[in-house]
């Protein structure tokens, strides 16, 4: 029995587990939160790009705003709840020309999430072959 207690085989593994485990748990929690923040920013960037595409490919300015709000609504009502987010999204559209859907005009879209204050932006250019009428 004395020989069994004096045998140190496997003690290095136990020491490593006892020291490393308390260090790895906070590290994994930190990396998980960083990943969540980065994913949220990428989601806002993606929705901004999708809203800008819907806006710039519309046939009229009236329809463009309706389409942009519909894309934002789908994201707000279907995708955010899957991730457990309770953010409210707001939309801001800036046009580089008047009318906004003029050929080669830049359209910038910014989607802001409240209460976190995070935002994502995207710029699309209206196609050059669009008729101005």
N, CA, C and O atoms as a GROMACS GRO file, in nm:
protein
  532
    1UNK      N    1   0.082  -0.119   0.000
    1UNK     CA    2   0.000   0.000   0.000
    1UNK      C    3   0.086   0.126   0.000
    1UNK      O    4   0.053   0.224  -0.065
    2UNK      N    5   0.200   0.122   0.074
    2UNK     CA    6   0.288   0.239   0.079
    2UNK      C    7   0.345   0.269  -0.058
    2UNK      O    8   0.361   0.385  -0.095
    3UNK      N    9   0.375   0.166  -0.133
    3UNK     CA   10   0.432   0.184  -0.265
    3UNK      C   11   0.330   0.253  -0.359
    3UNK      O   12   0.367   0.333  -0.445
    4UNK      N   13   0.205   0.222  -0.340
    4UNK     CA   14   0.101   0.281  -0.423
    4UNK      C   15   0.090   0.432  -0.399
    4UNK      O   16   0.070   0.508  -0.494
    5UNK      N   17   0.101   0.477  -0.273
    5UNK     CA   18   0.093   0.619  -0.242
    5UNK      C   19   0.217   0.695  -0.286
    5UNK      O   20   0.208   0.814  -0.318
    6UNK      N   21   0.332   0.629  -0.287
    6UNK     CA   22   0.456   0.696  -0.327
    6UNK      C   23   0.473   0.703  -0.479
    6UNK      O   24   0.552   0.782  -0.529
    7UNK      N   25   0.402   0.622  -0.550
    7UNK     CA   26   0.413   0.619  -0.696
    7UNK      C   27   0.358   0.750  -0.753
    7UNK      O   28   0.243   0.785  -0.726
    8UNK      N   29   0.438   0.821  -0.830
    8UNK     CA   30   0.398   0.950  -0.886
    8UNK      C   31   0.357   0.941  -1.032
    8UNK      O   32   0.347   1.044  -1.099
    9UNK      N   33   0.333   0.825  -1.083
    9UNK     CA   34   0.290   0.808  -1.222
    9UNK      C   35   0.154   0.874  -1.240
    9UNK      O   36   0.059   0.845  -1.167
   10UNK      N   37   0.145   0.962  -1.337
   10UNK     CA   38   0.019   1.031  -1.365
   10UNK      C   39   0.001   1.160  -1.288
   10UNK      O   40  -0.097   1.230  -1.310
   11UNK      N   41   0.091   1.193  -1.198
   11UNK     CA   42   0.074   1.315  -1.119
   11UNK      C   43   0.093   1.440  -1.204
   11UNK      O   44   0.033   1.543  -1.175
   12UNK      N   45   0.175   1.434  -1.307
   12UNK     CA   46   0.194   1.551  -1.394
   12UNK      C   47   0.065   1.585  -1.467
   12UNK      O   48   0.032   1.702  -1.486
   13UNK      N   49  -0.007   1.483  -1.507
   13UNK     CA   50  -0.135   1.506  -1.575
   13UNK      C   51  -0.233   1.571  -1.479
   13UNK      O   52  -0.303   1.666  -1.515
   14UNK      N   53  -0.238   1.522  -1.357
   14UNK     CA   54  -0.328   1.581  -1.258
   14UNK      C   55  -0.291   1.725  -1.227
   14UNK      O   56  -0.378   1.811  -1.216
   15UNK      N   57  -0.162   1.751  -1.212
   15UNK     CA   58  -0.118   1.888  -1.186
   15UNK      C   59  -0.154   1.980  -1.302
   15UNK      O   60  -0.198   2.093  -1.281
   16UNK      N   61  -0.135   1.932  -1.423
   16UNK     CA   62  -0.170   2.014  -1.541
   16UNK      C   63  -0.320   2.045  -1.542
   16UNK      O   64  -0.360   2.158  -1.568
   17UNK      N   65  -0.401   1.944  -1.515
   17UNK     CA   66  -0.546   1.966  -1.513
   17UNK      C   67  -0.584   2.064  -1.403
   17UNK      O   68  -0.668   2.151  -1.426
   18UNK      N   69  -0.526   2.052  -1.287
   18UNK     CA   70  -0.560   2.139  -1.175
   18UNK      C   71  -0.519   2.285  -1.201
   18UNK      O   72  -0.585   2.377  -1.155
   19UNK      N   73  -0.412   2.303  -1.274
   19UNK     CA   74  -0.365   2.440  -1.303
   19UNK      C   75  -0.432   2.495  -1.428
   19UNK      O   76  -0.473   2.611  -1.430
   20UNK      N   77  -0.442   2.416  -1.532
   20UNK     CA   78  -0.491   2.464  -1.661
   20UNK      C   79  -0.642   2.486  -1.665
   20UNK      O   80  -0.688   2.581  -1.728
   21UNK      N   81  -0.717   2.401  -1.601
   21UNK     CA   82  -0.863   2.411  -1.606
   21UNK      C   83  -0.914   2.547  -1.556
   21UNK      O   84  -0.998   2.607  -1.624
   22UNK      N   85  -0.869   2.597  -1.443
   22UNK     CA   86  -0.916   2.729  -1.401
   22UNK      C   87  -0.872   2.842  -1.496
   22UNK      O   88  -0.934   2.948  -1.497
   23UNK      N   89  -0.769   2.820  -1.575
   23UNK     CA   90  -0.726   2.921  -1.671
   23UNK      C   91  -0.804   2.911  -1.802
   23UNK      O   92  -0.832   3.013  -1.866
   24UNK      N   93  -0.839   2.792  -1.842
   24UNK     CA   94  -0.908   2.774  -1.970
   24UNK      C   95  -1.054   2.814  -1.965
   24UNK      O   96  -1.108   2.860  -2.066
   25UNK      N   97  -1.118   2.799  -1.853
   25UNK     CA   98  -1.260   2.834  -1.843
   25UNK      C   99  -1.282   2.984  -1.866
   25UNK      O  100  -1.364   3.019  -1.951
   26UNK      N  101  -1.212   3.075  -1.796
   26UNK     CA  102  -1.231   3.218  -1.826
   26UNK      C  103  -1.188   3.255  -1.969
   26UNK      O  104  -1.249   3.341  -2.032
   27UNK      N  105  -1.084   3.191  -2.019
   27UNK     CA  106  -1.039   3.218  -2.155
   27UNK      C  107  -1.147   3.180  -2.256
   27UNK      O  108  -1.173   3.255  -2.350
   28UNK      N  109  -1.209   3.065  -2.238
   28UNK     CA  110  -1.314   3.023  -2.331
   28UNK      C  111  -1.437   3.114  -2.320
   28UNK      O  112  -1.500   3.143  -2.421
   29UNK      N  113  -1.471   3.159  -2.200
   29UNK     CA  114  -1.583   3.253  -2.184
   29UNK      C  115  -1.553   3.386  -2.254
   29UNK      O  116  -1.639   3.444  -2.320
   30UNK      N  117  -1.430   3.435  -2.239
   30UNK     CA  118  -1.391   3.560  -2.304
   30UNK      C  119  -1.396   3.547  -2.456
   30UNK      O  120  -1.449   3.634  -2.525
   31UNK      N  121  -1.340   3.439  -2.509
   31UNK     CA  122  -1.340   3.420  -2.654
   31UNK      C  123  -1.481   3.404  -2.708
   31UNK      O  124  -1.511   3.446  -2.820
   32UNK      N  125  -1.568   3.343  -2.630
   32UNK     CA  126  -1.708   3.329  -2.671
   32UNK      C  127  -1.776   3.465  -2.680
   32UNK      O  128  -1.851   3.490  -2.773
   33UNK      N  129  -1.751   3.553  -2.584
   33UNK     CA  130  -1.812   3.686  -2.588
   33UNK      C  131  -1.755   3.771  -2.701
   33UNK      O  132  -1.829   3.847  -2.764
   34UNK      N  133  -1.626   3.759  -2.728
   34UNK     CA  134  -1.567   3.831  -2.842
   34UNK      C  135  -1.628   3.781  -2.973
   34UNK      O  136  -1.658   3.861  -3.062
   35UNK      N  137  -1.645   3.651  -2.984
   35UNK     CA  138  -1.706   3.594  -3.103
   35UNK      C  139  -1.850   3.645  -3.121
   35UNK      O  140  -1.890   3.677  -3.233
   36UNK      N  141  -1.925   3.654  -3.014
   36UNK     CA  142  -2.062   3.704  -3.021
   36UNK      C  143  -2.068   3.849  -3.067
   36UNK      O  144  -2.154   3.885  -3.147
   37UNK      N  145  -1.976   3.931  -3.017
   37UNK     CA  146  -1.973   4.072  -3.059
   37UNK      C  147  -1.935   4.084  -3.206
   37UNK      O  148  -1.994   4.164  -3.280
   38UNK      N  149  -1.839   4.007  -3.249
   38UNK     CA  150  -1.797   4.011  -3.390
   38UNK      C  151  -1.910   3.960  -3.480
   38UNK      O  152  -1.932   4.015  -3.588
   39UNK      N  153  -1.979   3.858  -3.437
   39UNK     CA  154  -2.090   3.805  -3.517
   39UNK      C  155  -2.202   3.909  -3.530
   39UNK      O  156  -2.261   3.923  -3.636
   40UNK      N  157  -2.230   3.980  -3.422
   40UNK     CA  158  -2.331   4.086  -3.426
   40UNK      C  159  -2.295   4.196  -3.524
   40UNK      O  160  -2.381   4.245  -3.597
   41UNK      N  161  -2.169   4.236  -3.526
   41UNK     CA  162  -2.125   4.339  -3.620
   41UNK      C  163  -2.133   4.291  -3.764
   41UNK      O  164  -2.172   4.365  -3.853
   42UNK      N  165  -2.095   4.166  -3.785
   42UNK     CA  166  -2.103   4.111  -3.921
   42UNK      C  167  -2.249   4.098  -3.966
   42UNK      O  168  -2.279   4.118  -4.084
   43UNK      N  169  -2.338   4.064  -3.875
   43UNK     CA  170  -2.480   4.055  -3.910
   43UNK      C  171  -2.534   4.192  -3.951
   43UNK      O  172  -2.609   4.202  -4.049
   44UNK      N  173  -2.498   4.297  -3.879
   44UNK     CA  174  -2.544   4.431  -3.915
   44UNK      C  175  -2.486   4.475  -4.049
   44UNK      O  176  -2.555   4.541  -4.127
   45UNK      N  177  -2.362   4.441  -4.075
   45UNK     CA  178  -2.300   4.473  -4.203
   45UNK      C  179  -2.373   4.401  -4.316
   45UNK      O  180  -2.399   4.459  -4.421
   46UNK      N  181  -2.406   4.276  -4.294
   46UNK     CA  182  -2.476   4.197  -4.395
   46UNK      C  183  -2.615   4.252  -4.422
   46UNK      O  184  -2.654   4.266  -4.538
   47UNK      N  185  -2.690   4.283  -4.318
   47UNK     CA  186  -2.825   4.335  -4.340
   47UNK      C  187  -2.819   4.471  -4.410
   47UNK      O  188  -2.907   4.502  -4.491
   48UNK      N  189  -2.720   4.552  -4.380
   48UNK     CA  190  -2.704   4.681  -4.449
   48UNK      C  191  -2.683   4.658  -4.598
   48UNK      O  192  -2.740   4.728  -4.682
   49UNK      N  193  -2.600   4.561  -4.631
   49UNK     CA  194  -2.573   4.531  -4.772
   49UNK      C  195  -2.699   4.480  -4.842
   49UNK      O  196  -2.727   4.517  -4.956
   50UNK      N  197  -2.776   4.396  -4.773
   50UNK     CA  198  -2.899   4.343  -4.833
   50UNK      C  199  -3.003   4.453  -4.852
   50UNK      O  200  -3.072   4.456  -4.954
   51UNK      N  201  -3.015   4.543  -4.756
   51UNK     CA  202  -3.109   4.655  -4.769
   51UNK      C  203  -3.066   4.746  -4.884
   51UNK      O  204  -3.150   4.791  -4.963
   52UNK      N  205  -2.936   4.773  -4.895
   52UNK     CA  206  -2.887   4.858  -5.004
   52UNK      C  207  -2.913   4.794  -5.140
   52UNK      O  208  -2.949   4.864  -5.235
   53UNK      N  209  -2.896   4.664  -5.150
   53UNK     CA  210  -2.926   4.595  -5.277
   53UNK      C  211  -3.074   4.604  -5.311
   53UNK      O  212  -3.110   4.631  -5.425
   54UNK      N  213  -3.158   4.582  -5.213
   54UNK     CA  214  -3.303   4.590  -5.237
   54UNK      C  215  -3.341   4.731  -5.280
   54UNK      O  216  -3.427   4.748  -5.367
   55UNK      N  217  -3.279   4.830  -5.221
   55UNK     CA  218  -3.310   4.970  -5.254
   55UNK      C  219  -3.264   5.004  -5.395
   55UNK      O  220  -3.342   5.059  -5.474
   56UNK      N  221  -3.140   4.972  -5.427
   56UNK     CA  222  -3.085   5.015  -5.557
   56UNK      C  223  -3.138   4.936  -5.675
   56UNK      O  224  -3.128   4.982  -5.789
   57UNK      N  225  -3.194   4.819  -5.652
   57UNK     CA  226  -3.249   4.742  -5.764
   57UNK      C  227  -3.398   4.763  -5.784
   57UNK      O  228  -3.459   4.696  -5.868
   58UNK      N  229  -3.458   4.853  -5.709
   58UNK     CA  230  -3.600   4.882  -5.722
   58UNK      C  231  -3.628   4.959  -5.850
   58UNK      O  232  -3.540   5.026  -5.904
   59UNK      N  233  -3.752   4.948  -5.896
   59UNK     CA  234  -3.789   5.017  -6.020
   59UNK      C  235  -3.829   5.162  -5.998
   59UNK      O  236  -3.827   5.242  -6.091
   60UNK      N  237  -3.866   5.197  -5.875
   60UNK     CA  238  -3.903   5.336  -5.847
   60UNK      C  239  -3.861   5.372  -5.705
   60UNK      O  240  -3.835   5.284  -5.622
   61UNK      N  241  -3.855   5.502  -5.678
   61UNK     CA  242  -3.814   5.548  -5.545
   61UNK      C  243  -3.916   5.508  -5.438
   61UNK      O  244  -3.878   5.474  -5.326
   62UNK      N  245  -4.046   5.511  -5.472
   62UNK     CA  246  -4.148   5.472  -5.374
   62UNK      C  247  -4.134   5.324  -5.338
   62UNK      O  248  -4.140   5.286  -5.221
   63UNK      N  249  -4.115   5.242  -5.440
   63UNK     CA  250  -4.098   5.098  -5.417
   63UNK      C  251  -3.966   5.069  -5.345
   63UNK      O  252  -3.957   4.974  -5.267
   64UNK      N  253  -3.865   5.149  -5.372
   64UNK     CA  254  -3.733   5.126  -5.311
   64UNK      C  255  -3.741   5.132  -5.159
   64UNK      O  256  -3.686   5.046  -5.091
   65UNK      N  257  -3.806   5.232  -5.106
   65UNK     CA  258  -3.817   5.245  -4.960
   65UNK      C  259  -3.901   5.132  -4.900
   65UNK      O  260  -3.870   5.081  -4.793
   66UNK      N  261  -4.006   5.093  -4.970
   66UNK     CA  262  -4.090   4.982  -4.924
   66UNK      C  263  -4.007   4.853  -4.919
   66UNK      O  264  -4.013   4.779  -4.822
   67UNK      N  265  -3.930   4.828  -5.026
   67UNK     CA  266  -3.848   4.707  -5.030
   67UNK      C  267  -3.740   4.708  -4.921
   67UNK      O  268  -3.715   4.606  -4.857
   68UNK      N  269  -3.678   4.823  -4.900
   68UNK     CA  270  -3.574   4.834  -4.798
   68UNK      C  271  -3.631   4.806  -4.659
   68UNK      O  272  -3.571   4.733  -4.580
   69UNK      N  273  -3.746   4.863  -4.631
   69UNK     CA  274  -3.810   4.840  -4.501
   69UNK      C  275  -3.857   4.695  -4.487
   69UNK      O  276  -3.856   4.641  -4.376
   70UNK      N  277  -3.898   4.633  -4.596
   70UNK     CA  278  -3.941   4.493  -4.590
   70UNK      C  279  -3.824   4.400  -4.559
   70UNK      O  280  -3.837   4.308  -4.479
   71UNK      N  281  -3.709   4.425  -4.621
   71UNK     CA  282  -3.590   4.345  -4.591
   71UNK      C  283  -3.551   4.363  -4.444
   71UNK      O  284  -3.518   4.266  -4.376
   72UNK      N  285  -3.554   4.485  -4.396
   72UNK     CA  286  -3.522   4.512  -4.256
   72UNK      C  287  -3.623   4.444  -4.163
   72UNK      O  288  -3.585   4.391  -4.059
   73UNK      N  289  -3.749   4.445  -4.202
   73UNK     CA  290  -3.854   4.382  -4.121
   73UNK      C  291  -3.835   4.230  -4.113
   73UNK      O  292  -3.852   4.171  -4.006
   74UNK      N  293  -3.799   4.168  -4.225
   74UNK     CA  294  -3.777   4.024  -4.225
   74UNK      C  295  -3.662   3.990  -4.130
   74UNK      O  296  -3.671   3.895  -4.052
   75UNK      N  297  -3.556   4.068  -4.138
   75UNK     CA  298  -3.442   4.043  -4.050
   75UNK      C  299  -3.481   4.063  -3.904
   75UNK      O  300  -3.447   3.982  -3.818
   76UNK      N  301  -3.554   4.171  -3.877
   76UNK     CA  302  -3.595   4.204  -3.739
   76UNK      C  303  -3.686   4.097  -3.680
   76UNK      O  304  -3.670   4.060  -3.564
   77UNK      N  305  -3.780   4.045  -3.760
   77UNK     CA  306  -3.882   3.955  -3.707
   77UNK      C  307  -3.848   3.808  -3.716
   77UNK      O  308  -3.904   3.727  -3.642
   78UNK      N  309  -3.757   3.770  -3.806
   78UNK     CA  310  -3.730   3.628  -3.824
   78UNK      C  311  -3.590   3.586  -3.784
   78UNK      O  312  -3.572   3.477  -3.729
   79UNK      N  313  -3.491   3.668  -3.810
   79UNK     CA  314  -3.353   3.626  -3.787
   79UNK      C  315  -3.304   3.664  -3.648
   79UNK      O  316  -3.242   3.582  -3.581
   80UNK      N  317  -3.331   3.786  -3.603
   80UNK     CA  318  -3.287   3.827  -3.470
   80UNK      C  319  -3.344   3.739  -3.359
   80UNK      O  320  -3.270   3.704  -3.267
   81UNK      N  321  -3.474   3.702  -3.363
   81UNK     CA  322  -3.524   3.617  -3.255
   81UNK      C  323  -3.454   3.480  -3.247
   81UNK      O  324  -3.446   3.423  -3.139
   82UNK      N  325  -3.404   3.428  -3.359
   82UNK     CA  326  -3.333   3.301  -3.357
   82UNK      C  327  -3.207   3.313  -3.271
   82UNK      O  328  -3.171   3.220  -3.199
   83UNK      N  329  -3.139   3.429  -3.280
   83UNK     CA  330  -3.017   3.451  -3.203
   83UNK      C  331  -3.047   3.498  -3.061
   83UNK      O  332  -2.955   3.518  -2.982
   84UNK      N  333  -3.174   3.517  -3.027
   84UNK     CA  334  -3.209   3.561  -2.893
   84UNK      C  335  -3.187   3.710  -2.870
   84UNK      O  336  -3.179   3.754  -2.755
   85UNK      N  337  -3.177   3.786  -2.976
   85UNK     CA  338  -3.152   3.929  -2.963
   85UNK      C  339  -3.282   4.006  -2.953
   85UNK      O  340  -3.381   3.973  -3.019
   86UNK      N  341  -3.281   4.110  -2.871
   86UNK     CA  342  -3.398   4.196  -2.855
   86UNK      C  343  -3.368   4.337  -2.907
   86UNK      O  344  -3.423   4.435  -2.856
   87UNK      N  345  -3.284   4.346  -3.004
   87UNK     CA  346  -3.245   4.475  -3.061
   87UNK      C  347  -3.356   4.530  -3.150
   87UNK      O  348  -3.430   4.455  -3.214
   88UNK      N  349  -3.368   4.661  -3.153
   88UNK     CA  350  -3.458   4.731  -3.244
   88UNK      C  351  -3.370   4.793  -3.353
   88UNK      O  352  -3.276   4.866  -3.322
   89UNK      N  353  -3.400   4.765  -3.478
   89UNK     CA  354  -3.318   4.814  -3.589
   89UNK      C  355  -3.381   4.938  -3.651
   89UNK      O  356  -3.502   4.944  -3.675
   90UNK      N  357  -3.297   5.037  -3.677
   90UNK     CA  358  -3.341   5.157  -3.747
   90UNK      C  359  -3.258   5.173  -3.874
   90UNK      O  360  -3.144   5.127  -3.881
   91UNK      N  361  -3.318   5.237  -3.972
   91UNK     CA  362  -3.260   5.246  -4.105
   91UNK      C  363  -3.236   5.391  -4.143
   91UNK      O  364  -3.323   5.476  -4.122
   92UNK      N  365  -3.119   5.420  -4.199
   92UNK     CA  366  -3.089   5.553  -4.251
   92UNK      C  367  -3.033   5.535  -4.392
   92UNK      O  368  -2.940   5.457  -4.414
   93UNK      N  369  -3.089   5.608  -4.487
   93UNK     CA  370  -3.047   5.598  -4.627
   93UNK      C  371  -3.001   5.736  -4.673
   93UNK      O  372  -3.072   5.835  -4.656
   94UNK      N  373  -2.883   5.740  -4.732
   94UNK     CA  374  -2.829   5.865  -4.787
   94UNK      C  375  -2.803   5.843  -4.935
   94UNK      O  376  -2.745   5.743  -4.976
   95UNK      N  377  -2.847   5.939  -5.014
   95UNK     CA  378  -2.832   5.928  -5.159
   95UNK      C  379  -2.726   6.027  -5.208
   95UNK      O  380  -2.715   6.139  -5.158
   96UNK      N  381  -2.649   5.983  -5.307
   96UNK     CA  382  -2.544   6.068  -5.364
   96UNK      C  383  -2.593   6.154  -5.478
   96UNK      O  384  -2.517   6.235  -5.531
   97UNK      N  385  -2.719   6.139  -5.517
   97UNK     CA  386  -2.776   6.217  -5.627
   97UNK      C  387  -2.925   6.234  -5.605
   97UNK      O  388  -2.986   6.162  -5.525
   98UNK      N  389  -2.981   6.329  -5.677
   98UNK     CA  390  -3.126   6.349  -5.673
   98UNK      C  391  -3.174   6.341  -5.818
   98UNK      O  392  -3.126   6.418  -5.901
   99UNK      N  393  -3.265   6.252  -5.851
   99UNK     CA  394  -3.328   6.152  -5.766
   99UNK      C  395  -3.230   6.045  -5.722
   99UNK      O  396  -3.124   6.025  -5.783
  100UNK      N  397  -3.266   5.978  -5.618
  100UNK     CA  398  -3.175   5.882  -5.555
  100UNK      C  399  -3.138   5.766  -5.647
  100UNK      O  400  -3.025   5.716  -5.640
  101UNK      N  401  -3.228   5.723  -5.731
  101UNK     CA  402  -3.202   5.610  -5.819
  101UNK      C  403  -3.153   5.653  -5.957
  101UNK      O  404  -3.183   5.588  -6.057
  102UNK      N  405  -3.078   5.760  -5.962
  102UNK     CA  406  -3.018   5.805  -6.088
  102UNK      C  407  -2.905   5.709  -6.126
  102UNK      O  408  -2.843   5.649  -6.038
  103UNK      N  409  -2.877   5.694  -6.257
  103UNK     CA  410  -2.767   5.606  -6.297
  103UNK      C  411  -2.634   5.647  -6.232
  103UNK      O  412  -2.602   5.766  -6.226
  104UNK      N  413  -2.560   5.551  -6.184
  104UNK     CA  414  -2.430   5.568  -6.118
  104UNK      C  415  -2.435   5.643  -5.984
  104UNK      O  416  -2.331   5.684  -5.934
  105UNK      N  417  -2.552   5.661  -5.928
  105UNK     CA  418  -2.564   5.728  -5.798
  105UNK      C  419  -2.524   5.633  -5.687
  105UNK      O  420  -2.554   5.513  -5.692
  106UNK      N  421  -2.457   5.686  -5.585
  106UNK     CA  422  -2.421   5.606  -5.468
  106UNK      C  423  -2.533   5.615  -5.365
  106UNK      O  424  -2.584   5.723  -5.336
  107UNK      N  425  -2.569   5.500  -5.312
  107UNK     CA  426  -2.670   5.492  -5.206
  107UNK      C  427  -2.603   5.427  -5.085
  107UNK      O  428  -2.558   5.313  -5.093
  108UNK      N  429  -2.599   5.500  -4.974
  108UNK     CA  430  -2.539   5.449  -4.851
  108UNK      C  431  -2.649   5.416  -4.752
  108UNK      O  432  -2.740   5.496  -4.728
  109UNK      N  433  -2.641   5.297  -4.695
  109UNK     CA  434  -2.740   5.250  -4.599
  109UNK      C  435  -2.670   5.222  -4.467
  109UNK      O  436  -2.566   5.156  -4.463
  110UNK      N  437  -2.728   5.271  -4.359
  110UNK     CA  438  -2.677   5.244  -4.225
  110UNK      C  439  -2.790   5.185  -4.143
  110UNK      O  440  -2.898   5.242  -4.133
  111UNK      N  441  -2.763   5.069  -4.084
  111UNK     CA  442  -2.859   5.004  -3.995
  111UNK      C  443  -2.801   5.012  -3.854
  111UNK      O  444  -2.688   4.970  -3.830
  112UNK      N  445  -2.879   5.068  -3.762
  112UNK     CA  446  -2.835   5.084  -3.624
  112UNK      C  447  -2.923   5.000  -3.532
  112UNK      O  448  -3.045   4.998  -3.546
  113UNK      N  449  -2.859   4.932  -3.439
  113UNK     CA  450  -2.931   4.849  -3.342
  113UNK      C  451  -2.938   4.923  -3.208
  113UNK      O  452  -2.838   4.976  -3.160
  114UNK      N  453  -3.058   4.925  -3.150
  114UNK     CA  454  -3.077   4.986  -3.019
  114UNK      C  455  -3.118   4.875  -2.924
  114UNK      O  456  -3.194   4.788  -2.966
  115UNK      N  457  -3.077   4.871  -2.804
  115UNK     CA  458  -3.005   4.971  -2.726
  115UNK      C  459  -2.853   4.959  -2.733
  115UNK      O  460  -2.783   5.040  -2.671
  116UNK      N  461  -2.799   4.861  -2.805
  116UNK     CA  462  -2.654   4.842  -2.805
  116UNK      C  463  -2.579   4.955  -2.875
  116UNK      O  464  -2.464   4.982  -2.841
  117UNK      N  465  -2.642   5.021  -2.971
  117UNK     CA  466  -2.577   5.130  -3.043
  117UNK      C  467  -2.485   5.082  -3.154
  117UNK      O  468  -2.420   5.164  -3.218
  118UNK      N  469  -2.478   4.953  -3.179
  118UNK     CA  470  -2.395   4.902  -3.288
  118UNK      C  471  -2.459   4.938  -3.420
  118UNK      O  472  -2.581   4.952  -3.431
  119UNK      N  473  -2.375   4.952  -3.522
  119UNK     CA  474  -2.429   4.983  -3.654
  119UNK      C  475  -2.345   4.918  -3.762
  119UNK      O  476  -2.230   4.882  -3.742
  120UNK      N  477  -2.407   4.904  -3.878
  120UNK     CA  478  -2.340   4.850  -3.995
  120UNK      C  479  -2.378   4.936  -4.115
  120UNK      O  480  -2.491   4.984  -4.124
  121UNK      N  481  -2.284   4.955  -4.205
  121UNK     CA  482  -2.309   5.039  -4.322
  121UNK      C  483  -2.269   4.967  -4.449
  121UNK      O  484  -2.181   4.881  -4.449
  122UNK      N  485  -2.336   5.004  -4.558
  122UNK     CA  486  -2.302   4.951  -4.689
  122UNK      C  487  -2.335   5.056  -4.793
  122UNK      O  488  -2.428   5.134  -4.776
  123UNK      N  489  -2.258   5.057  -4.901
  123UNK     CA  490  -2.282   5.149  -5.011
  123UNK      C  491  -2.297   5.068  -5.139
  123UNK      O  492  -2.216   4.980  -5.168
  124UNK      N  493  -2.401   5.099  -5.214
  124UNK     CA  494  -2.425   5.035  -5.343
  124UNK      C  495  -2.435   5.146  -5.448
  124UNK      O  496  -2.474   5.258  -5.418
  125UNK      N  497  -2.399   5.112  -5.569
  125UNK     CA  498  -2.410   5.206  -5.679
  125UNK      C  499  -2.522   5.161  -5.770
  125UNK      O  500  -2.530   5.044  -5.808
  126UNK      N  501  -2.609   5.255  -5.805
  126UNK     CA  502  -2.720   5.227  -5.895
  126UNK      C  503  -2.662   5.195  -6.032
  126UNK      O  504  -2.566   5.260  -6.075
  127UNK      N  505  -2.717   5.097  -6.100
  127UNK     CA  506  -2.660   5.056  -6.229
  127UNK      C  507  -2.661   5.170  -6.331
  127UNK      O  508  -2.751   5.254  -6.333
  128UNK      N  509  -2.559   5.171  -6.414
  128UNK     CA  510  -2.538   5.279  -6.512
  128UNK      C  511  -2.640   5.277  -6.623
  128UNK      O  512  -2.657   5.378  -6.691
  129UNK      N  513  -2.708   5.166  -6.645
  129UNK     CA  514  -2.800   5.154  -6.757
  129UNK      C  515  -2.944   5.178  -6.718
  129UNK      O  516  -3.036   5.155  -6.797
  130UNK      N  517  -2.965   5.224  -6.596
  130UNK     CA  518  -3.101   5.252  -6.552
  130UNK      C  519  -3.157   5.370  -6.630
  130UNK      O  520  -3.089   5.470  -6.650
  131UNK      N  521  -3.279   5.357  -6.674
  131UNK     CA  522  -3.341   5.470  -6.743
  131UNK      C  523  -3.379   5.576  -6.641
  131UNK      O  524  -3.423   5.543  -6.531
  132UNK      N  525  -3.361   5.700  -6.675
  132UNK     CA  526  -3.386   5.807  -6.580
  132UNK      C  527  -3.534   5.840  -6.568
  132UNK      O  528  -3.571   5.921  -6.483
  133UNK      N  529  -3.617   5.781  -6.648
  133UNK     CA  530  -3.760   5.812  -6.645
  133UNK      C  531  -3.842   5.716  -6.570
  133UNK      O  532  -3.963   5.732  -6.561
   0.00000   0.00000   0.00000
